[in-house]
Amino acid sequence: MAFFTIYHEIRGEKKYGIHTSKLNDLKKLSVKGNNISDAETYQGSNYFLLEKVFNYLRSINANQNIIDYGCGKGRVLVVAAWYGFNKITGVEFANELCSEARKNIAQAEQRFPKKIFNIIHTDAIDYSIEDDTNVFFFFNPFNEIVMLTVAKNILSSIRKNPREVYVAYINHVHKEIFLSAGFEEIYHYQKMKYIQASILMKA
């Protein structure tokens, strides 16, 4: 698995022209909110799974407006642009990671000048979801406590503006939260034991 991960890290960073591989201990960064103890160490999403998920979303024409919760250094945002998303938002509570994300999306902004990129420096539970967001992306960014609140925010957004939405979830530790909330799993991919992703939909 180590060789598989390293191979796709090198390939992905080169392909998309970004620098997002280095791990970061969030406890050493400047963060907003009180949920530092509920966050996971920063690590970029597995490129292989990310492309699998975005390929599927593109195949069902769901690649419109995306939020990446815990966007870190912007890997998902850049790849989303390549896969046709138009409005691309990253939510991140660590100020230093927001700065890195802005650097990484700069090249993508030049390549895709018509796409809208936003990096929002805030705690995930405090982010106000825009009515046109249809894809919510997670790479296991925080624990069950925060995920429950974020899921409630998503449900509130759907009630406010009824629409078909998708949760793209890599390393889906808390997938049951969305299943219990009425989401349906429409896509699942697994390679080896720990490399897996799901897409869940709620209409």
Backbone hydrogen bonds, N-H to C=O, Kabsch-Sander energy under -0.5 kcal/mol:
donor,donor_aa,acceptor,acceptor_aa,energy
5,T,1,M,-2.6
6,I,2,A,-2.6
7,Y,3,F,-2.7
8,H,4,F,-2.0
9,E,5,T,-2.0
10,I,6,I,-2.5
11,R,7,Y,-2.4
12,G,8,H,-2.5
13,E,9,E,-2.4
14,K,10,I,-1.8
15,K,11,R,-2.7
16,Y,12,G,-2.4
17,G,13,E,-0.9
18,I,13,E,-1.4
24,N,42,Y,-1.3
26,L,24,N,-0.8
28,K,25,D,-2.0
29,L,26,L,-1.8
31,V,29,L,-0.7
32,K,93,F,-1.9
38,D,35,N,-1.2
39,A,36,I,-1.1
40,E,141,P,-1.9
42,Y,24,N,-2.0
50,L,46,N,-2.7
51,E,47,Y,-2.5
52,K,48,F,-1.7
53,V,49,L,-2.8
54,F,50,L,-2.5
55,N,51,E,-2.2
56,Y,52,K,-1.8
57,L,53,V,-2.3
58,R,54,F,-2.3
59,S,55,N,-1.9
60,I,56,Y,-1.2
61,N,58,R,-1.5
62,A,57,L,-3.1
63,N,57,L,-0.5
64,Q,62,A,-1.9
66,I,87,K,-2.4
67,I,135,V,-2.3
68,D,89,T,-2.6
69,Y,67,I,-0.7
69,Y,137,F,-2.3
70,G,68,D,-0.5
70,G,91,V,-2.5
71,C,68,D,-0.6
71,C,91,V,-1.8
74,G,71,C,-2.3
78,V,74,G,-2.1
79,V,75,R,-2.2
80,A,76,V,-2.5
81,A,77,L,-1.5
82,W,78,V,-1.4
83,Y,79,V,-1.3
84,G,81,A,-1.5
85,F,80,A,-2.1
86,N,64,Q,-2.6
87,K,64,Q,-1.4
88,I,86,N,-0.5
88,I,116,I,-3.5
89,T,66,I,-2.7
89,T,87,K,-0.5
90,G,118,N,-3.0
91,V,68,D,-2.6
92,E,90,G,-0.5
92,E,120,I,-2.5
95,N,30,S,-3.1
95,N,93,F,-0.6
98,C,94,A,-1.9
99,S,95,N,-1.9
100,E,96,E,-1.8
101,A,97,L,-2.6
102,R,98,C,-2.3
103,K,99,S,-1.6
104,N,100,E,-2.1
105,I,101,A,-2.2
106,A,102,R,-0.7
106,A,103,K,-0.5
107,Q,103,K,-0.5
108,A,104,N,-0.6
109,E,105,I,-2.5
110,Q,106,A,-1.3
111,R,107,Q,-2.1
112,F,108,A,-2.8
115,K,112,F,-1.6
116,I,86,N,-2.9
117,F,115,K,-0.6
118,N,88,I,-2.3
120,I,90,G,-3.5
120,I,118,N,-0.5
121,H,119,I,-0.6
122,T,92,E,-1.0
122,T,120,I,-1.2
126,D,123,D,-1.4
127,Y,123,D,-0.6
127,Y,124,A,-0.9
129,I,127,Y,-0.7
133,T,130,E,-1.6
134,N,65,N,-2.0
135,V,65,N,-1.9
136,F,166,Y,-2.8
137,F,67,I,-3.3
137,F,135,V,-0.5
138,F,168,A,-2.6
139,F,69,Y,-0.5
143,N,38,D,-2.3
147,M,143,N,-2.4
148,L,144,E,-2.3
149,T,145,I,-1.3
150,V,146,V,-2.5
151,A,147,M,-2.7
152,K,148,L,-1.9
153,N,149,T,-2.1
154,I,150,V,-2.2
155,L,151,A,-2.4
156,S,152,K,-2.3
157,S,153,N,-2.0
158,I,154,I,-2.0
159,R,155,L,-2.2
160,K,156,S,-2.2
161,N,157,S,-2.4
165,V,163,R,-0.5
165,V,202,K,-2.6
166,Y,134,N,-2.5
167,V,200,L,-3.0
168,A,136,F,-2.4
168,A,166,Y,-0.6
169,Y,167,V,-0.6
169,Y,198,S,-3.1
170,I,138,F,-2.8
170,I,168,A,-0.5
171,N,196,Q,-2.6
173,V,171,N,-2.3
175,K,172,H,-1.1
177,I,174,H,-1.4
178,F,174,H,-0.6
178,F,175,K,-0.9
179,L,175,K,-1.9
180,S,176,E,-2.7
181,A,177,I,-0.8
182,G,179,L,-1.4
183,F,178,F,-2.5
184,E,201,M,-2.9
186,I,184,E,-0.6
186,I,199,I,-2.5
187,Y,199,I,-1.4
189,Y,197,A,-2.7
191,K,195,I,-3.4
195,I,191,K,-1.0
196,Q,194,Y,-0.9
197,A,189,Y,-2.5
198,S,169,Y,-2.4
199,I,187,Y,-2.3
200,L,167,V,-2.5
201,M,184,E,-3.0
202,K,165,V,-2.3
